[in-house]
């Protein structure tokens, strides 16, 4: 959205939705990492189990301070929409994390 000559112009946004290629960045301009947890009450004890679930296209829920927190992500979503962000998954009762994308 930009303010041009007394009117507001929407850039590639429809009804308040961000464009699919939006990159969320920190104040210094770096892409924000995405932290996710297994969705629907699942948990994994070992990193190999997380990798298998990620590669199988299972859903993970984005958590933390990321603007997309609460939304779900899987490996196909990350390929198309992560835009340079790394995706980390917490597992083992959220005590460990592993990078699954980026």
Secondary structure, 3 states (H helix, E strand, C coil): CEEECCEEECCCCECCECCCCCCCECCCCCECCEEEEECCCCCCCCHHHHHHHHHCCCCEEEECCCCCCCCEECHHHHHHHCCCCCEEEEECCCCEEEEEEC
